Amino acid sequence: MVVSKGSRNTDSVAVNCVKNVGKVEACASEKGKSTAAKGEGVSSGKGFRHRISKNPKQKYDIHDYKDRPDGVRYYTGLETYHKFMFVFQSLTDIFPISYRDCKVDVLSLENQLFLTIWKLRRNTPDFELGDHFGVSRTTVSNIFISMVSFMAKQWGKINTWLSRSLTDYYMPDSFKKAYPTTRAIIDGTECFIAKPSNPRYQQATFSTYKNGNTVKVLVSGNPCGLISDTTPAYGGATSDRQIVERSDLINNCQRGDSIMADRGFNVQDMFAPKGVTINIPAFLKGKDHLHGKTLMNGRKLASERVHIERLIGLTKTYKMLSQELDPRFVPIASEIFFVCAFLCNFRETIVSKPK
């Protein structure tokens, strides 16, 4: 089914509004922010190799959690202090951080990362985080937005779309037996936002599925339990088909691959010319019931497709994605989704290891 010209025009509003709506809603709160530094502040030192002494007002320090894995898991979702430092090292020696406002020297870069992941994980208010780390609310906002943008840019250079050979090597036995050509499992997820004041943005972000204003992202997962791709965030009115059409999914797949999806992804015609099949549950199509074999195949498909639901559920353990997104952060919703998904790839796999 070809998307009509009219629906494309409506969707263009949905695509563009994600960045604009947050700016409109957050405008009033941004007026009072400091402009002490002209241009972007850049962290001194090379990449992340910039350490300073502990802020005397700082109550929380990531280095105090070396032997407290329960605390690390609670605040960051990562299993141990060493896992956190591994994440930190993945961000080193590439380029200096460009801060949204002025340069931040009052916290070490490890603790700036700690503060950022803490906010993603717990969705803690800026005032509370500022009290914990001995900085102002404005500094917390500056650190968070700057760090999320930095992390998304850095990790965005890493190709997490596994080759066909690696996909086959790490594929669970259940997939190898029933769906050996599976390259990706896809599904959409949404995050609520405050109702925009602009009527056009209200229409573009209103999700009939969630019955509210949302931003929507398409998540692709590998059979082995790796989140291989997330699309930019779109307005909630954007259809799954339109997001797939604008994604890199078609280009990433090879002839002979198959994609597992829910029945709402009616996109077979888009992938057929490239020799890629879409495995979705069967439709009734006016029938009273499905044949036994078709029904069993559908149940088997659902049991394997649950992988992507579990992966999306893992991203929602970062409460910023499961609670209403602050209007200030709607313009960077794409980066927030991507960073949370990438953090999940550092965590223990959802797929059981073969015995």
DAKA-V291614 format. One record per backbone hydrogen bond with DSSP energy under -1.0 kcal/mol. NH is the residue of the N-H (numbers start at 1). CO is the residue of the C=O. E is the energy in kcal/mol with one decimal. If there is no record, write none. Layout:
NH:CO:E + NH:CO:E
This chain:
8:4:-1.8 + 9:5:-2.0 + 10:6:-2.0 + 11:7:-2.3 + 12:8:-2.1 + 13:9:-1.1 + 14:10:-1.4 + 15:11:-2.6 + 16:12:-1.9 + 17:13:-2.5 + 20:16:-1.2 + 21:17:-3.6 + 24:20:-2.1 + 25:21:-2.4 + 26:22:-2.3 + 30:26:-1.3 + 33:30:-1.6 + 41:101:-1.5 + 43:97:-1.7 + 49:46:-2.6 + 50:48:-2.2 + 58:55:-2.0 + 59:132:-2.8 + 60:132:-1.3 + 64:61:-1.9 + 65:62:-1.7 + 68:65:-1.4 + 72:68:-1.8 + 73:69:-2.6 + 74:70:-2.1 + 75:71:-2.3 + 76:72:-2.3 + 77:73:-1.5 + 84:80:-1.8 + 85:81:-2.4 + 86:82:-1.7 + 87:83:-2.1 + 88:84:-2.4 + 89:85:-2.5 + 90:86:-1.3 + 91:88:-1.6 + 92:89:-1.4 + 99:41:-3.6 + 109:50:-1.0 + 112:108:-1.8 + 113:109:-2.1 + 114:110:-2.1 + 115:111:-2.7 + 116:112:-2.0 + 117:113:-2.7 + 118:114:-2.4 + 119:115:-2.2 + 120:116:-2.0 + 121:117:-2.9 + 122:118:-3.1 + 123:119:-1.8 + 129:125:-2.2 + 130:126:-2.8 + 131:127:-1.9 + 132:128:-2.1 + 133:129:-2.4 + 135:130:-2.1 + 140:136:-2.0 + 141:137:-2.3 + 142:138:-2.3 + 143:139:-2.9 + 144:140:-2.8 + 145:141:-2.3 + 146:142:-1.9 + 147:143:-2.9 + 148:144:-2.6 + 149:145:-1.8 + 150:146:-2.1 + 151:147:-3.1 + 152:148:-2.4 + 153:149:-2.0 + 154:150:-2.5 + 155:151:-2.9 + 156:152:-1.5 + 157:154:-1.4 + 158:155:-1.7 + 167:163:-2.5 + 168:164:-2.2 + 169:165:-2.1 + 170:166:-2.3 + 176:172:-2.0 + 177:173:-2.1 + 178:174:-1.7 + 179:175:-2.1 + 182:179:-1.6 + 183:258:-3.0 + 185:221:-2.7 + 186:260:-2.6 + 187:219:-1.7 + 189:217:-2.3 + 191:215:-2.3 + 193:213:-2.6 + 202:198:-2.2 + 203:199:-2.2 + 204:200:-2.3 + 205:201:-1.8 + 207:212:-3.5 + 211:207:-1.6 + 212:207:-1.3 + 214:205:-3.2 + 215:191:-2.0 + 216:234:-3.3 + 217:189:-2.6 + 219:187:-3.0 + 220:229:-2.9 + 221:185:-3.0 + 222:226:-3.3 + 225:222:-2.4 + 228:220:-1.6 + 229:220:-1.6 + 231:218:-2.0 + 234:216:-2.7 + 236:214:-2.1 + 237:204:-2.0 + 238:235:-2.2 + 243:239:-1.8 + 244:240:-2.5 + 245:241:-2.4 + 246:242:-1.3 + 252:248:-2.1 + 253:249:-1.3 + 256:275:-2.3 + 257:254:-2.3 + 258:181:-1.9 + 259:277:-2.5 + 260:184:-2.5 + 261:279:-2.4 + 265:262:-1.9 + 266:264:-1.5 + 267:265:-1.7 + 270:267:-1.2 + 271:267:-1.0 + 272:268:-2.1 + 274:271:-1.2 + 275:272:-1.9 + 276:271:-1.9 + 277:257:-1.9 + 279:259:-3.4 + 287:284:-1.6 + 295:291:-2.7 + 296:292:-2.3 + 297:293:-2.3 + 298:294:-2.1 + 299:295:-1.9 + 300:296:-2.3 + 301:297:-2.4 + 302:298:-2.3 + 303:299:-2.0 + 304:300:-1.2 + 305:301:-2.6 + 306:302:-1.0 + 307:304:-1.6 + 308:305:-1.2 + 310:306:-2.3 + 311:307:-2.1 + 312:308:-2.6 + 313:309:-2.3 + 314:310:-1.8 + 315:311:-1.8 + 316:312:-1.7 + 317:314:-1.2 + 318:315:-1.7 + 319:121:-2.1 + 320:120:-1.9 + 321:318:-2.7 + 323:319:-1.7 + 325:192:-3.2 + 329:326:-2.1 + 333:330:-1.9 + 336:332:-2.3 + 337:333:-2.6 + 338:334:-2.3 + 339:335:-2.8 + 340:336:-2.3 + 341:337:-2.3 + 342:338:-2.6 + 343:339:-2.4 + 344:340:-1.5 + 346:343:-1.0
